[in-house]
Amino acid sequence: MALAPAITGSLLTELQRNAELVRVVDAAIPAPLALRPPWRLDRAFVPSHDRFTQQRTRDGCALPPLAEPHRTHHTRPAPPPHDAVDRVSRLPDALLRHIVSLLPVKDAARTAALSHRWPGVWRSAPLVLVDADLAPATYALSRVLEAHPGPFRCVHLIKSCREEFHGLLTRWIELLAAKGILELVILNSCCPFDVILPCTFFGMATLTRLHLGSWKFPDTAGLPRSASFPKLRELGLCNILVESRDLDFILDRSPVLETLSVEGNFFTLRLRLVSQSLRCVQIIGSFFEEIFVVNAPRLERLINLEGWTHDSSCTKVKIGHAPKLRLLAYSELDPGNQVLEVGNTVIKAGTRVSPRTMVPSVRILALEVRFGVRNDAKIIPNVLRCFPNVETLHIKSGKPDQSTGKLNLKFWHESGTIECIRSRIKLLVFHDFRGGRSELAFLKYFFESALVLKEVSIRLSAGFTSAEEVHSKVASLGSRKRASETPIVRVTGWSDPQGGFIQSFKRGSEFSLQGPFANY
């Protein structure tokens, strides 16, 4: 039943004010019903539901396929350009709920004023709730959470988490747990970092994504055995005060967790990865005493970058059972700060590599090396031998505190055959190239040895001041005899402070990207 003209005009005005709503409708409805400027339907034909024979799913919303209109000998005349007919309200309830659920909460609530049908749509639509869209945030947030029956598709609490509202936060989490929540972000932007996060969030049985920022993780020792996240697939912890036993607890109680990200932790941690579901682990800018992949049969990516250590301590990365590990990004080849252990063998210069010390599943390897520190650079051959099937190699040249000796081309020739360089690596990306003698010796050896190399990308550090300076450094590479047939060599300017290494949670955990590094 069409709305009165006045209400119809309000609806069209609302559509004009919400370009996102129009975009969603335009993408979700097949061509005969698509909305086009000036936000009207091109055709009046809307098939009735009794003509649909099957259901389909699009964008998470069950949509019936459009039946072919009954064909006659006469062509149906096109409606006048402005016929004041409300066709949006003729859309199925499921589609309207899907549209409303994608709007900011204020705009979603406003749709309730359009007609008697729309309040029911708003109340039954899974909401996207961001407290930054509300003012005053705490009062409006409480009203929405109390009034809406749920479920909530996504909730961001990034402005309301102040120390004086800690009691309210506990209540909000209780409401979300009771009404159903899929994705939750809780950022403590004002309080001291030692404010304990309410442990009531352990009751969120429907949660699929959880990101926490700048909190003290609650003590899990006293939690009931039933506390768990049965549907949690993604967990991000940023600047969190958390103990190793609490990390073990959450991994144990998250049976379908696929992605774990830890950034900027404050405590010394030991991470033991025992999980049948984990696919990606990212650790950025954190100090872990040990990262031990004990048993992770589905793990595909292990990323440990920009780590830091105390003066007298180091980080041990130990790879145990991870048969599907395809990408390893290792912080720094520095025997004093970083130790790589495969099986039960610590990899260092002079280590005898055997099948027990190899990880044949890895296809993408990223290493940071201080070429100006002799003992660091000498580890490279044995580390590469541990990954014989690497096809893409990222090398980032670290800046040494002081130079302690350089390796020449003779060292690389005497180091013997490195299988992955000789017969596997097709792409070499050299980040933060400074033009040092040890860097050039490594690249020359690579060109001479790599039989299947197809592309080399040399990304310059920020220190170069002219094209002439760059040419003087890389000119010698062009005259070297190359083992492979004319690989493409690209020299590109410095583009970001991380030299292209992963610094984005989203990029690192995006499995559709073959290599989640900048530009690759």
C-alpha positions as CSV (number, residue, x, y, z in Angstrom):
1,M,0.0,0.0,0.0
2,A,1.5,3.3,-1.1
3,L,2.2,6.1,1.4
4,A,0.6,9.4,1.3
5,P,2.3,11.9,-1.1
6,A,3.7,13.9,1.9
7,I,5.2,10.8,3.5
8,T,6.6,9.7,0.1
9,G,8.3,13.0,-0.3
10,S,9.9,12.6,3.1
11,L,11.1,9.1,2.1
12,L,12.7,10.4,-1.1
13,T,14.3,13.2,0.9
14,E,15.7,10.7,3.3
15,L,17.1,8.6,0.5
16,Q,18.8,11.7,-0.9
17,R,20.3,12.5,2.5
18,N,21.6,8.9,2.8
19,A,23.7,8.2,-0.3
20,E,25.0,5.0,1.3
21,L,21.4,3.7,1.6
22,V,20.9,4.4,-2.1
23,R,24.1,2.7,-3.0
24,V,23.2,-0.4,-1.0
25,V,19.8,-0.6,-2.6
26,D,21.2,0.0,-6.0
27,A,23.7,-2.9,-5.6
28,A,21.3,-5.3,-3.9
29,I,18.3,-5.0,-6.3
30,P,18.5,-6.5,-9.8
31,A,18.6,-4.1,-12.8
32,P,14.9,-3.7,-13.5
33,L,14.4,-2.3,-9.9
34,A,17.6,-0.4,-9.4
35,L,17.5,3.1,-8.1
36,R,18.8,5.7,-10.4
37,P,19.1,9.5,-10.0
38,P,17.0,11.3,-8.9
39,W,16.5,8.4,-6.6
40,R,13.4,6.8,-8.3
41,L,12.6,3.4,-9.7
42,D,12.9,3.2,-13.5
43,R,10.1,0.6,-13.8
44,A,6.9,0.1,-11.9
45,F,6.9,-3.7,-12.2
46,V,7.4,-5.4,-8.8
47,P,6.7,-9.1,-9.0
48,S,4.6,-10.6,-6.1
49,H,6.2,-13.0,-3.6
50,D,4.0,-15.9,-4.7
51,R,5.8,-16.0,-8.0
52,F,9.2,-16.7,-6.3
53,T,10.3,-20.3,-6.5
54,Q,13.5,-20.3,-4.5
55,Q,15.6,-18.2,-2.2
56,R,19.1,-16.8,-2.6
57,T,21.5,-15.1,-0.3
58,R,23.2,-11.8,-1.2
59,D,25.3,-9.7,1.2
60,G,24.1,-11.7,4.1
61,C,20.4,-11.1,3.4
62,A,18.1,-13.7,1.9
63,L,16.7,-12.2,-1.3
64,P,14.2,-13.9,-3.6
65,P,15.1,-14.0,-7.3
66,L,12.9,-11.8,-9.6
67,A,10.6,-13.9,-11.7
68,E,10.3,-13.0,-15.4
69,P,7.3,-10.7,-16.0
70,H,4.3,-12.2,-17.9
71,R,4.9,-11.4,-21.6
72,T,2.1,-10.1,-23.7
73,H,1.8,-8.8,-27.3
74,H,1.9,-5.2,-26.0
75,T,4.9,-3.4,-24.7
76,R,4.4,-2.1,-21.2
77,P,4.6,1.7,-21.2
78,A,7.2,3.3,-19.1
79,P,5.9,5.2,-16.1
80,P,6.2,9.0,-16.0
81,P,9.5,10.3,-14.6
82,H,7.9,11.5,-11.3
83,D,4.9,9.4,-10.5
84,A,5.0,9.8,-6.7
85,V,4.7,6.0,-6.2
86,D,6.5,4.7,-3.1
87,R,8.3,1.6,-4.3
88,V,10.9,1.4,-1.6
89,S,8.2,0.3,0.9
90,R,7.3,-2.5,-1.5
91,L,10.7,-4.1,-0.9
92,P,10.8,-7.3,1.1
93,D,11.3,-6.9,4.9
94,A,14.6,-8.8,4.8
95,L,16.1,-6.3,2.3
96,L,14.8,-3.3,4.3
97,R,16.3,-4.7,7.5
98,H,19.6,-5.2,5.7
99,I,19.6,-1.6,4.4
100,V,18.8,-0.2,7.8
101,S,21.5,-2.3,9.5
102,L,24.2,-0.7,7.3
103,L,23.2,2.9,8.3
104,P,24.8,4.9,11.1
105,V,22.6,4.4,14.2
106,K,21.1,8.0,14.1
107,D,20.0,7.6,10.5
108,A,18.7,4.1,11.1
109,A,16.6,5.4,14.0
110,R,15.2,8.3,11.8
111,T,13.7,5.8,9.4
112,A,11.1,4.9,12.2
113,A,9.4,8.3,11.4
114,L,8.7,7.5,7.8
115,S,5.6,5.4,8.2
116,H,3.9,2.9,10.5
117,R,5.9,0.1,8.9
118,W,9.4,1.5,9.5
119,P,9.6,1.4,13.3
120,G,9.3,-2.4,13.1
121,V,12.0,-2.5,10.5
122,W,14.4,-0.5,12.7
123,R,13.7,-2.6,15.8
124,S,14.3,-5.9,13.9
125,A,17.4,-4.8,12.0
126,P,20.8,-5.7,13.4
127,L,22.3,-2.3,14.2
128,V,25.7,-0.8,13.5
129,L,26.4,1.4,16.6
130,V,29.3,3.7,16.9
131,D,29.3,5.9,20.0
132,A,31.2,8.7,18.2
133,D,28.0,9.2,16.1
134,L,25.9,10.0,19.2
135,A,25.8,13.1,21.4
136,P,25.8,13.1,24.3
137,A,27.4,9.7,23.8
138,T,26.8,8.0,27.1
139,Y,23.2,9.0,27.5
140,A,22.2,8.2,23.9
141,L,24.2,5.0,23.9
142,S,22.4,3.8,27.0
143,R,19.0,4.6,25.5
144,V,19.8,2.7,22.2
145,L,21.1,-0.3,24.0
146,E,18.1,-0.5,26.4
147,A,15.5,0.2,23.7
148,H,16.7,-2.0,20.8
149,P,16.0,-5.7,21.2
150,G,19.1,-6.7,19.3
151,P,21.0,-8.3,17.8
152,F,23.8,-5.8,17.1
153,R,25.9,-6.3,14.0
154,C,28.8,-4.0,15.1
155,V,29.4,-1.8,18.1
156,H,32.3,0.6,18.6
157,L,32.8,2.0,22.1
158,I,35.6,4.5,21.5
159,K,34.4,7.8,23.1
160,S,32.4,6.6,26.1
161,C,35.0,4.5,28.0
162,R,36.0,6.9,30.7
163,E,36.9,5.9,34.3
164,E,33.7,7.5,35.7
165,F,31.6,5.5,33.3
166,H,33.1,2.1,34.2
167,G,29.8,1.0,35.8
168,L,27.9,2.0,32.7
169,L,30.4,0.0,30.5
170,T,29.7,-3.1,32.6
171,R,26.0,-2.6,32.0
172,W,26.5,-2.0,28.3
173,I,28.5,-5.2,27.9
174,E,25.8,-7.1,29.8
175,L,23.1,-5.8,27.5
176,L,25.2,-6.7,24.4
177,A,25.9,-10.2,25.7
178,A,22.2,-10.7,26.4
179,K,20.9,-9.3,23.1
180,G,23.5,-10.6,20.8
181,I,26.6,-8.9,19.3
182,L,28.7,-9.9,16.3
183,E,31.6,-7.4,16.3
184,L,32.8,-5.3,19.2
185,V,35.6,-2.7,19.5
186,I,36.3,-1.3,23.0
187,L,38.9,1.5,23.2
188,N,39.9,3.1,26.5
189,S,40.9,6.6,25.2
190,C,40.8,8.5,28.5
191,C,41.5,6.2,31.4
192,P,44.8,5.0,32.7
193,F,45.9,1.8,31.0
194,D,45.6,-0.2,34.3
195,V,41.8,0.1,34.4
196,I,40.5,-3.5,34.3
197,L,38.1,-4.4,31.5
198,P,34.8,-5.8,32.9
199,C,35.0,-9.6,32.7
200,T,31.3,-9.7,31.7
201,F,32.4,-9.7,28.1
202,F,33.3,-13.4,28.5
203,G,29.5,-14.0,28.3
204,M,29.3,-12.9,24.7
205,A,28.5,-16.2,23.1
206,T,27.6,-14.7,19.7
207,L,30.8,-12.6,19.3
208,T,32.8,-13.2,16.1
209,R,35.2,-10.2,16.2
210,L,36.7,-8.5,19.2
211,H,39.2,-5.7,19.3
212,L,40.4,-4.2,22.7
213,G,42.7,-1.2,23.1
214,S,44.5,0.2,26.2
215,W,43.0,-1.9,28.9
216,K,44.2,-4.2,31.6
217,F,42.9,-7.7,30.8
218,P,40.9,-9.2,33.6
219,D,42.3,-12.1,35.6
220,T,41.0,-15.3,34.1
221,A,41.9,-17.5,37.1
222,G,38.6,-17.1,38.8
223,L,36.3,-17.3,35.8
224,P,33.9,-20.2,35.5
225,R,34.6,-23.1,33.2
226,S,31.7,-22.1,31.0
227,A,33.4,-18.7,30.1
228,S,34.3,-18.9,26.5
229,F,34.0,-17.4,23.0
230,P,32.4,-20.2,21.0
231,K,32.1,-18.1,17.8
232,L,35.0,-15.7,18.0
233,R,37.1,-15.7,14.8
234,E,39.2,-12.6,15.2
235,L,40.9,-11.1,18.2
236,G,43.0,-7.9,18.3
237,L,44.8,-6.7,21.4
238,C,46.5,-3.3,21.3
239,N,48.4,-1.8,24.3
240,I,46.9,-4.4,26.6
241,L,48.2,-5.3,30.0
242,V,47.8,-9.1,29.8
243,E,49.5,-12.1,31.4
244,S,50.7,-15.1,29.5
245,R,48.2,-17.3,31.3
246,D,45.3,-15.1,30.2
247,L,46.4,-15.4,26.6
248,D,46.6,-19.1,27.0
249,F,43.1,-19.0,28.5
250,I,41.5,-17.1,25.6
251,L,43.1,-19.3,23.0
252,D,41.9,-22.4,24.8
253,R,38.3,-21.0,25.1
254,S,38.1,-19.8,21.5
255,P,37.6,-23.0,19.5
256,V,37.1,-21.3,16.1
257,L,39.6,-18.4,16.4
258,E,41.4,-17.8,13.1
259,T,43.2,-14.5,13.6
260,L,45.1,-13.2,16.6
261,S,46.8,-9.8,16.6
262,V,48.9,-8.4,19.5
263,E,50.4,-4.9,19.2
264,G,52.3,-2.9,21.8
265,N,52.0,-5.1,24.8
266,F,53.6,-4.0,28.1
267,F,54.3,-7.2,29.9
268,T,56.9,-9.8,29.1
269,L,54.9,-12.7,27.5
270,R,55.3,-16.3,26.5
271,L,52.9,-17.3,23.8
272,R,52.3,-21.0,23.2
273,L,50.2,-21.6,20.1
274,V,48.1,-24.7,20.6
275,S,45.1,-24.3,18.3
276,Q,43.2,-26.4,15.8
277,S,41.7,-23.2,14.2
278,L,44.3,-20.4,14.1
279,R,45.3,-19.3,10.6
280,C,47.1,-16.0,11.2
281,V,49.1,-14.7,14.2
282,Q,50.4,-11.1,14.0
283,I,52.7,-9.6,16.7
284,I,53.8,-6.0,16.0
285,G,55.9,-3.8,18.3
286,S,55.8,-6.2,21.2
287,F,58.2,-8.0,23.5
288,F,57.7,-11.8,23.8
289,E,60.2,-13.9,25.6
290,E,59.0,-16.8,23.5
291,I,56.7,-17.5,20.6
292,F,56.3,-21.2,20.4
293,V,54.2,-22.8,17.7
294,V,53.5,-26.0,19.5
295,N,50.6,-27.5,17.5
296,A,48.8,-25.3,15.0
297,P,47.8,-27.5,12.0
298,R,45.9,-24.7,10.2
299,L,48.4,-21.9,10.8
300,E,49.2,-20.1,7.5
301,R,50.9,-16.9,8.6
302,L,53.2,-16.0,11.5
303,I,54.2,-12.4,11.6
304,N,56.6,-11.0,14.2
305,L,57.8,-7.5,13.4
306,E,59.2,-4.4,15.1
307,G,59.7,-6.4,18.3
308,W,61.8,-5.0,21.2
309,T,63.7,-6.6,24.0
310,H,65.1,-5.7,27.4
311,D,68.8,-5.1,27.7
312,S,69.7,-8.6,28.7
313,S,67.0,-10.7,27.1
314,C,66.0,-12.0,23.7
315,T,63.0,-13.4,21.9
316,K,62.9,-17.0,20.8
317,V,60.7,-17.9,17.9
318,K,60.2,-21.7,17.9
319,I,58.4,-23.5,15.1
320,G,57.0,-26.9,15.9
321,H,54.0,-28.5,14.2
322,A,52.7,-26.1,11.6
323,P,52.4,-28.1,8.3
324,K,50.4,-25.3,6.5
325,L,52.6,-22.4,7.4
326,R,53.1,-20.4,4.1
327,L,54.2,-17.0,5.3
328,L,56.8,-16.2,8.0
329,A,57.8,-12.6,8.7
330,Y,60.7,-12.6,11.2
331,S,61.6,-9.5,13.1
332,E,65.4,-9.4,12.9
333,L,68.3,-11.7,12.4
334,D,70.2,-10.6,15.5
335,P,71.7,-13.4,17.7
336,G,71.6,-11.1,20.7
337,N,67.9,-10.2,20.5
338,Q,66.2,-12.7,18.3
339,V,66.6,-16.5,18.2
340,L,65.0,-18.8,15.5
341,E,64.5,-22.4,16.5
342,V,63.1,-25.0,14.2
343,G,62.2,-28.3,15.8
344,N,64.8,-28.4,18.7
345,T,67.6,-26.8,16.8
346,V,68.6,-23.1,17.2
347,I,69.5,-21.7,13.8
348,K,72.8,-19.8,13.8
349,A,75.9,-19.4,11.7
350,G,77.5,-22.8,11.4
351,T,74.4,-24.8,12.2
352,R,74.2,-28.1,10.2
353,V,70.8,-27.9,8.5
354,S,68.9,-31.2,8.1
355,P,65.4,-32.2,7.2
356,R,64.4,-31.9,10.9
357,T,65.4,-28.2,10.8
358,M,63.5,-27.4,7.6
359,V,60.0,-25.9,7.1
360,P,59.2,-26.9,3.6
361,S,55.7,-25.4,3.6
362,V,56.8,-21.7,3.7
363,R,56.5,-19.9,0.4
364,I,56.8,-16.3,1.5
365,L,59.7,-15.3,3.8
366,A,60.4,-11.9,5.2
367,L,63.6,-11.1,7.1
368,E,65.3,-8.0,8.6
369,V,69.0,-8.1,8.4
370,R,71.7,-5.6,9.5
371,F,74.1,-6.1,6.7
372,G,76.6,-3.8,8.4
373,V,76.9,-6.2,11.4
374,R,78.9,-9.2,10.3
375,N,77.6,-11.7,12.8
376,D,74.0,-10.9,11.8
377,A,74.6,-11.2,8.0
378,K,76.5,-14.5,8.4
379,I,73.2,-16.2,9.6
380,I,71.4,-15.6,6.3
381,P,72.6,-18.7,4.4
382,N,71.6,-21.1,7.1
383,V,68.2,-19.4,7.7
384,L,67.4,-19.6,4.0
385,R,68.4,-23.3,4.0
386,C,65.7,-23.9,6.6
387,F,63.0,-22.8,4.0
388,P,63.9,-24.6,0.8
389,N,60.7,-23.9,-1.0
390,V,60.5,-20.1,-0.6
391,E,59.3,-18.4,-3.8
392,T,59.0,-14.8,-2.6
393,L,61.8,-13.3,-0.4
394,H,61.5,-10.0,1.3
395,I,64.8,-8.7,2.8
396,K,64.7,-5.5,4.8
397,S,68.1,-3.9,5.5
398,G,68.3,-2.8,9.1
399,K,70.2,0.2,10.2
400,P,73.1,-0.9,12.5
401,D,74.2,1.1,15.6
402,Q,77.7,0.7,14.4
403,S,79.4,-1.3,11.6
404,T,81.2,-4.4,12.8
405,G,82.6,-5.7,9.5
406,K,81.2,-6.4,6.1
407,L,80.8,-9.5,4.0
408,N,82.1,-9.5,0.4
409,L,81.1,-11.7,-2.6
410,K,83.7,-14.3,-1.6
411,F,81.8,-15.1,1.6
412,W,78.7,-15.9,-0.4
413,H,80.5,-18.1,-2.9
414,E,82.1,-20.0,-0.1
415,S,78.8,-20.4,1.8
416,G,77.8,-23.0,-0.8
417,T,74.5,-23.7,-2.6
418,I,71.3,-22.3,-1.1
419,E,68.6,-24.3,-2.6
420,C,65.7,-21.8,-2.5
421,I,67.9,-19.1,-4.2
422,R,69.1,-21.5,-6.9
423,S,65.8,-23.1,-7.9
424,R,62.8,-21.6,-6.1
425,I,62.8,-17.9,-5.6
426,K,61.0,-16.0,-8.3
427,L,60.5,-12.6,-6.6
428,L,63.1,-10.8,-4.5
429,V,62.1,-7.5,-2.8
430,F,64.9,-5.7,-1.1
431,H,63.6,-3.0,1.3
432,D,65.5,0.0,2.6
433,F,68.5,-0.5,0.3
434,R,71.3,1.8,1.4
435,G,74.0,0.9,-1.2
436,G,76.4,-0.7,1.3
437,R,79.1,-3.1,0.2
438,S,77.5,-6.1,2.0
439,E,74.1,-5.4,0.5
440,L,75.6,-5.2,-3.0
441,A,77.6,-8.4,-2.4
442,F,74.4,-10.2,-1.5
443,L,72.5,-8.9,-4.5
444,K,75.4,-9.9,-6.9
445,Y,75.4,-13.4,-5.5
446,F,71.6,-13.6,-5.9
447,F,71.8,-12.6,-9.6
448,E,74.6,-15.1,-10.2
449,S,72.8,-18.0,-8.5
450,A,69.1,-17.6,-9.0
451,L,68.0,-19.8,-11.9
452,V,64.2,-19.1,-11.9
453,L,64.3,-15.4,-10.7
454,K,61.7,-13.4,-12.6
455,E,61.6,-10.0,-10.8
456,V,63.7,-8.0,-8.4
457,S,62.4,-4.9,-6.7
458,I,64.9,-2.7,-4.9
459,R,63.2,-0.1,-2.6
460,L,65.5,2.7,-1.6
461,S,66.0,3.9,1.9
462,A,65.4,7.6,2.7
463,G,69.1,8.5,2.6
464,F,69.5,8.9,-1.1
465,T,69.5,12.5,-2.3
466,S,69.8,12.3,-6.1
467,A,69.4,10.0,-9.1
468,E,73.1,10.1,-9.7
469,E,73.8,8.7,-6.3
470,V,71.3,5.9,-6.8
471,H,72.9,5.1,-10.2
472,S,76.4,5.0,-8.8
473,K,75.3,2.4,-6.2
474,V,73.3,0.0,-8.5
475,A,75.2,0.4,-11.7
476,S,77.5,-2.6,-10.9
477,L,74.5,-4.9,-10.6
478,G,73.7,-4.4,-14.3
479,S,77.1,-5.7,-15.4
480,R,76.8,-9.0,-13.5
481,K,76.3,-12.3,-15.2
482,R,72.8,-13.5,-14.4
483,A,71.8,-17.1,-13.9
484,S,68.2,-16.6,-15.0
485,E,67.0,-15.1,-18.3
486,T,66.6,-11.4,-18.1
487,P,64.7,-10.9,-14.8
488,I,62.9,-7.6,-14.4
489,V,64.7,-5.3,-12.1
490,R,62.9,-2.3,-10.6
491,V,64.5,0.4,-8.4
492,T,61.8,2.5,-6.6
493,G,61.9,5.4,-4.3
494,W,61.4,5.2,-0.5
495,S,57.6,5.3,0.1
496,D,56.8,4.6,3.7
497,P,58.6,4.6,7.1
498,Q,58.2,0.8,7.4
499,G,59.8,0.2,4.0
500,G,56.8,-1.8,2.8
501,F,56.7,-4.3,5.7
502,I,53.4,-5.2,7.3
503,Q,52.1,-2.6,9.7
504,S,48.4,-3.0,9.1
505,F,46.3,-5.6,10.9
506,K,43.9,-5.7,8.0
507,R,46.6,-6.2,5.4
508,G,48.4,-8.9,7.3
509,S,45.3,-11.0,7.9
510,E,43.8,-10.6,4.4
511,F,44.1,-14.0,3.0
512,S,43.0,-12.9,-0.5
513,L,46.4,-11.1,-0.7
514,Q,49.1,-13.5,-1.8
515,G,51.7,-11.4,-0.1
516,P,50.4,-8.8,2.4
517,F,53.3,-6.4,2.0
518,A,53.1,-3.0,0.5
519,N,52.7,-3.1,-3.3
520,Y,53.0,-6.9,-3.3
